[in-house]
Amino acid sequence: MSSNISSSNISRSNISSNICSNINTRPELPSGFAEQELSRSIGRSRINSIDMMRGLVMLIMLLDHVRERFFLHMQVSDPMDLSSTSWGLFLSRFAAHFCAPVFVFLTGVSAWLYANRSHGLPRSARAFLIKRGLFLIALEIVVINISWMGNYHTLWLQVIWVIGLSMLTLAALINLPRPWMAFLGLAIVFGHNLLTPIGFQPSEWAYGLWNILHDRGYLISEGALKIKVSYPALPWMGVILLGYVAGPIFSQKPNANPLEASQRQQTLLKLGISCWVLFALLRGFNIYGETLPWQAGAHLGETLMSVLNLTKYPPSLSFLLVTLGGMFFCLVVFERHFSSAGKAGESGSERLARVGHGLSVFGSVPMFFYILHLYVLLLLYTLAKFIFGANHGEYFGVSNMGWVWFIAGVLVIALYYPVKRFSEYKKHSTQAWIKYL
């Protein structure tokens, strides 16, 4: 499932009050953009690109959750069973793989931005990370869990839980020198696949801890309330550490210039290329980083599906290389082409800026959107099942993935204005709890 739902509240705290004039923080996008206003906005475009990236994966997550509501009769395993998975289902699920890595990595980036403000002295992010991490874990248990099934017979510890736990881990290690934090993050991300053969029986003392860290399973499998860990935490702890280490790439300087933006984009491109080249080598030769070797299919499409059929629970090294590499490329594209409207008369640039603005609206209040869309989907599914009845065993479902895409598209339009209104309210609110949504 998905959520850097939590990171938006940290990253935007680094932006000074004069950004209200920036194109990507305005409620309404102007048709033209004066040259001097463009020059003032350059130093802030990287933050906008983070919001756009977050917004994009939120919409992908919406698509995946519509699938889990209205296409659950065609369940997917992890990795997927390619013999029973259509191209449409495979691509939709593969796209959803990008959500959690982006959420967690950008949480680390945003923690660094919170600690290293563009104006003023550096500050510690530890207290905020602890409070926010505990808040997210409580939110997963109290609010989000019931939105999935409409009942409380099983407590599923999913993406919000793992982001909260990762934030607590980062808080504990926040004073490590950046080289040591980078080493630890890389060791976890690159080394955790070596732990795959390790396992424990329910009767052994380490069973519960190992389920939390590496194996997906039940902490409590019997009784009135069962508890299952859906997102093992160890690899995500490594991802959030690497996100924090990468924070200086997005450093917010008052007088940023195009040269600095170009250097940042070159760094992101190098990171993206490195991730994908390493994936091609490790995965292409079935060397390391994925538990299920790929196999040649009857045609190129089947072979590509096999190569990209990656393990998410816990996320394999190959899974993280593909998704984080894609994120680096997208951040460059958003900053270069979607962060400003350009000169007057450049209609193509203005359209891209409008798209970027729309994505940043969803990315500006990700937690609010996350909770809102889950309960909207619960309501829609309950109504549909009540009206039409179960038509796929115990489930109500649509006949093909085309309907899933259609429902997701309608919901994007329907939820845009509530999300936009809440985003505007949050910017001007003085209530502390609002900042957590």
N, C-alpha and C positions, 0 to 999 in steps of 0.2 A: 504494500500500500504506500501510500506515499506520505513526507513532509519534510528548503531552509525556511521553514515556516517561521521559526523563532528568530531568524537572523535579522529580519527587517527592522525590528525595534531597536537593535543595537546599531546597525549601519546608518540609519537615518539620523541618529543622535549626533553624528559627526558633522552634519551639514549645518552651517550657520543660517541665521534667520533670513538672510537676503536671497536665499534660493527660491523664494516664492515667485520671483520673476522668471525663473527658468522654465523653458517650454515643457519639460517633462514633469513638472510638479504643478502645472496649472490645471484647474478643472476644465478649462476650455482651451483648445489649441488654436492659436492665431494662424491666419492664412499666410502671413509674411513674417520675416524675421530680420530685424535690423542687424547690420554688421557688428555694431558695438555690443549688442545684446548677445550675439553669437560668441564673441570673444570672451564675454564674461561667463558664459556657460560651459566653456571647454573644460575647466577644472572640475566640473561636477558631473560630466557625462559618464564617468566610470561608475558612479553610484547609481545613476539611472540604468546603466547596462546591467547592473546586478539586479535591480528591480525587474527589468525586462526578462532577464534569464529566469528569475524566480516566477514571474507571471507565466512564462511559457510552460514551465514544467507543472505549474498549478493546473493549467488547462489540459495538459496531457494526463495529469492525474485524474481530472474530472472524467475524461474519456474512459480511463481504466476502471473507475468506480461505477460508471454507467454500465460497463461490461459486467462487473461483478454483481450488479443488481439485476439486469435484464437479460444477461446471457450466461448466467451461472450454471445452467444445465449443460453447457459446454465448458466444463472446468479445465483449467490448465495446470499441469504439474510443474515442478521445478527440479531440473530443467524441463522444458516442454516435451511432450510426446509428439514427435513430428508426424507420426503415422496417422494421427487423428486431429491434427491442427491445420486449419486452412491458412492461406497466405494472409488474408485480412486479419484473422485472429492473431497470427504470429506477429505481424507488424505492429498491431495495436499494443500487444503485450510487451514487445521489445521496446517500443517507444516509452512505455511506462517505466522501463528499467532506469531511465535517466533521472527520475524524480528524486529518489532517496539520496543518491550520491550528490546531486546538486544541492539539495536542502542542507545536508550535513556539512559539506565542504564550505558552502557560503556562510553557515553558522560560524565556522572557525574564522573565515575572512572578516566577518562583521564583528566578531569579538576583538580582533586586532584593531579594527577601525575605531571601536568604542574606546579601547585603551589608549590609542594614539590619535587624539583629536587633531584636526587641522589647525585649530586655534586653541591656545592654552597648553598647559603642561600635561604630560602623559599621566594616566591614572590606571589603577588596577581594575581589571574586569572581573576579578574573582567573586566579589559579593553579588554582582549582577548575574553571573553565570550560575551561582549556587541557587539564588532565588528563582531565576528563570527555569533552571533545570528541574527543581522540585515542583514548580508550578506546572510544567509540562507533564511530568509523571502523574501528578494528581489529576490533571485535566484528562489524560488518557483513561484513567481509572473511573472517574466520576461522570464525565460528560461524553467522551468520544466513544467509549466501548459500547454503550447502549444504543448508539446511533446505527450500529451495523445490523443488529438482529432485532432491535426493539425489545430486548429482554436482557437478563443479566445472569444467564446460567453458566456462561464461560467468560472469564476475563482474558481478553486477548491483548498481550503486550506487543504493540506494533510500532510504527515509525515515530509517533510522538514520544512514546516511552524511550525509544533508543536515542532520539535527539536529546531528551532530557538527561539520560544517563551519560551520554557523550559530553554534554555541557558540564556535568559534575566532574567528569574525568579531566577535562581541560582546566577547570577551576583548580583542581588538585595539582596540576602540573604547570600552572601558568607562569611560575617563576623560573622554570628551566631555561637555560640559554637556548636561543633559537637553533643553533646547530644540533644540540642534543635533542631538542623537540623534533627536528626534522629527521634525525637518525631513528628515533623511537617510532615516529609515524611511518616512515618507510619500512622499518623492520616489521611492523604489524601488518601493513598492507601487502608487502611482498612475501612475508613469511608465514602468514596464518594458514595458507593452504597446506603447509607441512603438518598441521595439527589435525587434518581430516581423519587419519586413521584412529585417533584417540577417541575413546568413548567410555561411558560409564553406565552401569545398570542402576535402575531406580533405588536399589537397596544400598548402593555405595554412597559414601559421604560427599563425594565431589559431584554427584549427578546434577543437583540443582544449580550449583555454580557454573558447571560446564554448559548447561542448557542456556543460562543467561549470557555466557561469553561466546559460545561457539556453536552449539547444537540447538536445533529448533525442536522443542518438545514441551511436554507438560511439566510444570512444577507441581501441580496438584491435579490428578487425573480422575479422582472420585469425589463424591460428595455433592452437596447442594451447589457449590460454586467451584468450578474448575478454573485453573490458571494455566495458560499456555503462552510461552515465549515464541512469538512469530518472527521477531527480528533479533537474532543473536548480536550482541553488542560489540564484541572485540574488534572486528574490522572497521566498524563505524567510528570507534575511538581513534583508530589510526587516521581515518579520513579527516576528522575534525582537527586533529593535531596538524596535519598537512595544510588544512585551510588556514589555520592561524599563522603558520609559517609563511604562507603565501600572501598574507595581508599587506606587506609593504608594496607589492605590485600595484595595489589599488590606493596607495597613499594619497590622501586628500591635501593638496597644497593650495594656498590661496591664489597663487599666480601661475597655475599650471599652464603650459604652452603646448602647441602641437607636437614639438619635438618629444616632450615627455610622454604624450599620448602615443606617439609612434613607437617609442621605446617599450612602453607597456604592452602594446599590441604585438610587437615582435616577440617579447617574452612569452606572451600567451600562445602565440603561434608555435613557438619552439616547444612549449610544454605539450600542446595538442599533438604536434607531429611526433614527439618522442613517445607519447602514450600509444599512439596508433601503430608506430613502427615496432615498438616492443611487443604490442599485442600480435601484430602480424607474424613476428618471429616465433614467439612462444606458442601461440595458438596454431599458426600455420604448420609447424612441425610437431605439434602435440607434445611439446617439451615439458611445460609446467604451467600452472595457473588456472587449470580447469579440471574438474573431476571427470567430466564426460568427454572423451576424445571425439572430434568431428570425423565424419565419414563422407565419402563421395556419394552423391545421389544420382538418380537417373538422369537429371539435367542440372544445369547451373543453378537454377532457383533452389532446388532441394539441397544442393551443396552449400550454398550461402546460408540457408536456414540452419543447417547443421553447424556451420562455423560460428554463427551468431547465437546459437542456442546455449546460453550461459546460465550459471547457477547464481541465484540471488540470495538464498538463505542458507548459510551466510554468503555475502557477495564474494565471489572468487576474484582472484587477481585479474583475470581476463575481463570479467564484468566491470571492474573498477577502471581498468585501462581504457576500455571502449567508452564508457559513460563520461568519465572525467575528461578524456580527450575531446569528446564532442562538446562538452561544456566550455572548454577553453576556446574552441573555434567559434562557438555561438557568441561568447562574450565579445570577441573581436568584431564579429559582424554587427552586433547590436551597437557597439560604440562607434563604428565607422559609418554605418548607414541608417541607423534608426534613432540616434540621440539628438538630432537637430533637424530643423526643417530646411536648412540651407538658405540660399538667396531667394528673393521674391521671384516668382515665375518658374521656379523649378518644381513643377507639380509632382513629379515622381518622388523627389525628396520629401515633399510635404506629405504625400501619402504614406511613405515609410515612417515618417515621424508620427503620424496619427496611429499607425499600427503599434509603434513602440510605446506611444503614450497609453494605448489601450492595454498592452501587456503590463506596463508599469503600474497601472491601476490595480490589476489583480495581484501583482507582486508587492504592492505597498501594504496590504493588510492580509497576508496569507493565512494567518490563524483564523481570522473572522471568516474568510472564504472557505477554509477547510471545514469548519464546524457547520457553516450555513449549508454548503452543498451536500454534506452527509445527511443532514436532517431533511432537506428537500427531497433527496433521493429516497430516503426511508418513507416519507409521506407519499411520494408518487408510486412507489412499488406497492405499498399497502393498499392504496386506492385501486391500482390496476388489478391486483390479485382479488380484491373484494368484488370488483365489477365484472372481470372476465374469468376469474377462477384460475386454478393451477392448470396449466396446459403442457407442462413438461415435468411429469412426476409430481413432486411436492412444490415445484417452483412455477411461477409465471415468467415467461420469457418471450423475447422476440425471435423471429425466424432466422435472421442473419445479421452479420456485423454492420451492414448498411444502416439498419435501424439504430444500432448503437451509436454510430457516428451522427446520425440525424438527431437523436435525442440529446447527445452531448452538445451539438451546435445550437439547438434551441435553448438549452440551459445556459450556455455562454452568453447569449443575448439577454435572456431573462434575468440573469444574476448580475450583469454588468452594472446596472444603475444602483441597486442596493449596495454593491461593493464600493462603487464610486462615492456614494453619499456617506458611507461609513468612513471611507478614507479621508474625505474632507472634514468630517466631524472629528476624527482622531487627530488630525493636524492641529486643530484649534482647542482640543480638550485639555483641561488642566487636571483631570482625574487620573491618578496614578495607574489604576487597574486597567484603564483603556489602552495604555501603552503595551500591555501584554497581548493584545489581540491583533 
